[in-house]
Amino acid sequence: MTARLRKLLYALGNAFWLLPAAMVILGILSAFALIAVDRSGLISSRILQGNWLYNGGGTGARTLLGAVAASTIGVAGTVFSITIAALSLAAGQMGPRLLQNFTRDRGNQITLGAFLGTFSYAMMVLRSVRTQSEGEFVPHLALSVGILLAFFCVATLVFFVGHMAGRINVDSVIDLVGTEVRKAIARLTVADPEPAPPPASFWLHSTEVVDDRRGYLQQLDADTLADWAAVNETAIRLLLRPGEYLFPGAVIALVTPAVEGAGVAIRDATALSSQRASSADLESEIRQLVEVAVRALSPGINDPHTAMSVLDRLGAALCDVASVHLPTGVHLRNDRPALIVPSVNYDGLTDSMFHLIRQNAAGNAATLIRMLEVLTAVVGCEHDTIRRQSLQRHVDLILDDAKRNIENPADLADVRARHENFATMMEHGAIGAVCGARLSPRCASTL
């Protein structure tokens, strides 16, 4: 049940309509409240006749409120129609999956909510206005607040134009997704190493659990499932992690020893979705960055500078990972493994970052050079031997692709030079890389 609740909260957090709907309700309630204040007689006639509140008649009030309502709903429709057109063009360059970053943007939601909330407020106040022939009632306070809301909508429109102009800029989008990657790393990594999974022989006599559902695993209530396994004195190994697809009729888990109700417990602790997005999937945010780079390297766009910007953010993410540990997915109860969830390791993380970009930039010397420079910077931050070997593997793959696809000898020589810089950085550190590459052979020989 917790997994389904998390799925609902995740959907609501990404919903575009929630904040505008709340602002519409706020506008309606504010209109009723201010009209009630006007009817109560709490505001003295001296204040009503002053210059701070609206002091016109019923006809003028209806005209004013009608103008506010018509203009706000008209501008809202026009502005957001133009926005959708702009986002469609941006999606063609940066990828449709990035559109969710625009829909969950608070600036866009507040702008829409301001226009629709003001429209709703004006309509509610308008229905209470009475002319002299109808038994005159003019809600002066509510009318004055409506005028202020109209000016607020003007300011919101100016903000929105500048905000959208900045948000559809590719560098701004890359920085935004890079920030999300940094938040995901902080949320999904651990400060201390977790226990290693049991050996493969541990599952030799386990029982398979088949699931007939289909979709991407979006949420997993790992603690509840581990507690269930501990109470029933069994161990569960899930075969897919959040963000991966579950095929109908496929094996979702192994259980040893076999117990009744394992399939029901797993079903209750998981929630599926039609979209490959999960707050527990570190690779989800990384894939968005990689998609921007891959599209930028396509022949139709051919923008290697965007790919280089993506590589810079990926390198920064790996430097963030250097000081933390990736979770192993092992959940212990009473010092025994109760639940093992597949987790991304460093090899998988770097593969998701660099494989697609390298494959699409195989003949682009500038992008390959920048990739080698980024990996050289990362290896200066990373001191774990196994992780360094993973970085070395990617550097060698880049050089192999360059040898096969780059025909210009000068460009290939530049790639080789960056490859040598990586080797020097890995062996001697930053001082060795600078001294050996830029000063003299004598300086390098002293290292």
N, C-alpha and C positions, 0 to 999 in steps of 0.2 A: 504494500500500500504506500509505503514511503517513496518508492521509486516512481509510482504514478503521480504522487503529489509533487515530487521534484520535477517531473515532466510537465505538469500543469504550470508550476511556477516558472519554469524555464520558458514555456510558450507565452505566458503572460508578460514575462520580462522582455521578450522580443516582439510582442504585439505592437503594431503601429497605432491601433485604435484606442488603447486603454487610456492613455493620458488625455488625448482630445475628448474622449467620452466623459472622463472625470471633470474636465474643464467646462463642458457643456452642462453637466449636472450642477456644477458650482454656479454657473451663470444663471440657471433657472432658479435655484434656491436663493441666490443673492437678490434676484428680482422680487421674489415673494417677500423676502425679509424687509427690503427697503420700501416696498409698497405698504407693508404693514406699519412701518415707522411713519410713513407719510399719513396714513389714515388715523394713526393714534393721536395726532395733534401734539406730539412731543416737541416739534419744531415750532418756535414762535413765529408769528406773522411778520415780525420785524426782520427776522433772518430770511424768511421767504421772499420778502420784498427787496432784500439787499442785492448786491452785485455778485455774491459768491455762488448763489444757486440759480437755477433756471427759474425765471419769473414770468414766462409767457403764458398764453392761454392754451386751451385744449387743442384747437386747430393747429397751432404752431407745434405743439408737442407731438401730435400725430405725424406731421410732416417731417419733423426732425428724426423721430424714431424710425419712420419708414425709410428715410435716406440712409440712416446708419445700418439698418438691417439689409437693405438692398445692396449697398456698397460692400459690406463685409462679406456677404455670401458670394457676390460676384467676383470680388478680388480673390477670395479663397479658391474658387473654381478655376479662375484664369491662371493664378500663380502655380497651383499644383498640376495643372495640365502641362504647363511649360516645364515644370520640374520633371514630370514623368518622361517627357520627350528628351530632356537632357540626360536623365538617368539611363534611358535606352541607348543613347549614344555612348555613354560611359561604360555600360555593360558590355557593349561590343568590343571595347578596347581592353577593359580590365577583368571582365568575366561576370556572368550573372549572379554568381554566389556572393559577390561583394555587395549586392543590392541590399542585403539584410543590414549592412552597416549604415545604410542611408535610412532605412525604415525604422530602425531602433534608435536613431539619432534623436536626442532630446530636443535639440534646436528645431528640427522639423516638426516634431510632435507638438511642441509648445506653440509654434507659429500657427499650425492648423487649429489647435485648441483655442487660441486667442481669437481667431476669426469666427469660428463656430460658436464659441462661448458668448462672444459679443452679440452675434446674430440671435442666439437663443434668448439672451438677456433682453435685447431690444424688443423681440416679439412678445415676451411675457409682460414687459412694462406697457407696450402698446395696447394690449388688450384691456388694461385697466383705465386708460385715459377716457374721460367723458367730457364732451363739450357742454356749453351752457344749456342747450336745448335738451340734453340728456341728463341734466343734474350734474353740473360741472364738478369734475375731480381731476386735478393735475398733480401727479406725484413728483413734486419739485426735486426732492432729494434723489429719487431714482433717475429722473431725467438728467440731473447734473452728473451722476455717476456714469450714465450712458455716454455723455459727451466725453468724459475722461477716458472711457474705454475706447471710443473712436480714435482719440489721439494716441492711445496705447497701441492700437492696431496699425496706425501709420508708422510708429516707431518699430513695431515688430516687422512690418513689411521691409523697411530699410535694412534691419538686421538680417532678415531672411535672404535677401538678394546677395548681400556680402557673404553670408554664411555658406550659401550654396555655391557661389563662385569659388570659394576656397575648398569646399568639400569635394567637388568634382575634379579638382586638380590631382593628377596622378601621384605626385609626391606627398600630398596631404593624405591620400588614401593609403599609401604605403606606410606612412608614419602611424596612421590610425591602427592599421592591422598589426604593425610592429608592436605597438603598445599593448594590443590584445594578446600577442604572443608572450610578451614579458609578464603580463598578469597571469597567463596560463602557466608559465614556468614557475612563478612564485606560488601558485595554488596547487600544482600537481607534482611538485618535487618535495623531497624531504631533506632535512639537515643531516640526519644520521643514517648510515646504511641499514637497510632492512635485511632480515634473514633470507638466505637463498632458498629457492624452491627445492622440495625433495627430489631425489633422483628419479629418472624415468621408471626404474624397476618398482618404485612405490605404487605405481598405477597398473602393474602387470595384471592383477586379477580384479580390476575394477569393473563396474557395470556402466553401460552407456545410458545416457538420458537423452531421449529424442524429443524434439519440440516441433510442432506443426505450424508455428507462427512464421511470419515473414516480415522483414524490415530491419532497419538499423538499430542496434542496441544503443539507446540514448541515455538511459539512466539505470544505475545498478545500486541497490541498497546492500552493499557488501557487508556491513556490520551485522545487519539482521540475519543475512544468510549464513554468515560465519557462526553467529550465536546458535542458529538452528542446527547447524552441523555439529557443534560442540555438544548440545543437549542430546542429540541422537547418536553421539559417539561415532561419527563418520567424518570423512574428508571429501570435499568437493573441488574438482578442478574444472573451471569453465574453459571452454575452447575458443571463446571470442571475447574481445574486450570492447568497451564502449567506443562506438564509431564504426564497428564492423558489422557486416550484413549477416543476418541469420536466414538461411534457406529453409523452406518448409520441408519437414521430414529429416532434417540433418541432425547430427548429434551435437547437442549444445554443451554437454558436460559429462565428466566421468565421476563416479561415486564409489568410494571404497571405505568400509564394506557397504554393500547394498542395504538400503533402508527404505521403508515405505514412505511415500510422500515427498521424495526428493524432487520429482518433477514439478509438483505443485509449489513447493517452497521456492524453486528457482523461478517459476513463472510469476509468483507474487513479488519477488525481489527484483524483477527486471521490467523495464518499460521500453517498447519499441516505437520507432518513428519511421516515417517515409523519407526523411531527410537525413543525410550523413552529417549530423551536427550533434555534438554532445559537450557539455561543460566539463566532462571528465576525460576528454580526448585531446591530448596535447597536439597531436598531428593535425587536428581539424583546423586550427588557426594557421599552422604552417602551410597547409595545402592552399589556403587563400593567398598567401604571399607568393607561393610558387606559381600559382595560376596566373598571377599578374605578370610574372617574369616570362612564363612560357608564351603567353599571348603577345607580349612585347617583342619576343624573338620570332614570331611568325612572319612569313614573307609579306603578308598584307599590311602589317604594322611596322616591322623592322625598326624597333626602338631599343637598341642595346643599353642606352643610358638608364632606362627604367629597370631593365634586368640588373644592372649594376647596383642601383639603389636597393633593390630587393636583396641582393647578395650581402650588402652592408648590414641590413637588418638581421639576416640569418646569421651572419658572423657574430653580431652583438648578442643574439639569443644563445649561441653556443658559449660565448664568454660568460653569460649569466649562468649557464648550466655547469660551468667549470667548478663553481664553489659549492654545488649541492649534489645530491644523489637522486638518481631516478628510482622510483619505487619498483620493487620486485613483484608486487601483487600478492605477497604471502600474508595471510591473516591468521595469527596464532591465537589459540585458546588453550589455556593451561599448558603453555609451552609446546603444544602440538599443532601442526598445520591443520586448520579447519577449512580454509578456503584459499584457493590459488586462482588468481585472475591473471590472464596474460597481460603483460605490460610492455610498453615500448622501451627498448634498450638503446644504448648510444648508437650502435650500428644502424638500427632502424630509424632513429631520429635523423642521422646524417644522410641516410639514403633518401628519406622523404624530402629532405632539403635540396640535395644536389643532383640526384639522378636525372630527373626530368629536365632541369635547367641545362645540365651538361649535354644531354642527348640532343636538345634542341639548339644548343650553341656550339655544336661540334665543329662547324666551319667558321665560327666567329672568334677571331683571335682576341679582340678586345674583351669580350665577355669571359673567355677562358683565362686570360691574364688576370682579370679582376677576381675571378674565383680563386685562383692560386694565391693572390695577395690576401684575400680574406682568410683563407685557410692558414696562411702563414701567420697572420695576426692571431688567429684562434689557437694555434699550437703554442704560441707564446704565453697564452693564458692558461692552457690546459697542461697539467703535470701528471695526469694518470697515464700509465704506460699503455693500457688496453685502449683507452680512448685515443691516444696519439696514434696507435696503429690503425685505427679506423680512419683518422684524418689522412694518414699516409696512403691508405688504400684509395681514397678519393683523389688525392693528388696524382697518383700513378695513373688512374683511369683518365684523368684530364690530359695528361701528357700522351697517353696512348691514342686518345681521340684526336689530339692535335697532330700527331705524326701521320695519321691516316687521312685527315681532312684538310689540313692547311698546306697549301702548295707553295706559298711565298716563303723562301728561306729566311728572310729577315723576321717575318712574323713568328715563324717556328723557333727561331733563335731567342726571341723575346720570351716565348713560353718556356723554353728550356731554362732560361736565366731565372725566371720566377720559380721554377721547380727546384733549381739549385738553392735559391734563397730559402725555400721551405726546409730543405735538408739541413742547411746551415743553422737556421733558427731552431730546428728540432734538436740538433746535436749540441750547439753551443749557446743557444739563447739569443736574446736581442743584441747584446754587446758583440757576440761573435758574428751575428748576421751583418751588423753595421760595419764592424772592423774588417771582416773578411771580404765583404762585397764592395766596400767603398774606399778603403784607405790603401792598403798595400799588402802584397803577399807576405811581407816580413811580419806585419801586425797579425795577420791571420795565422801564421806559423807559430806564434807564441801562445795560441789558445790550447 
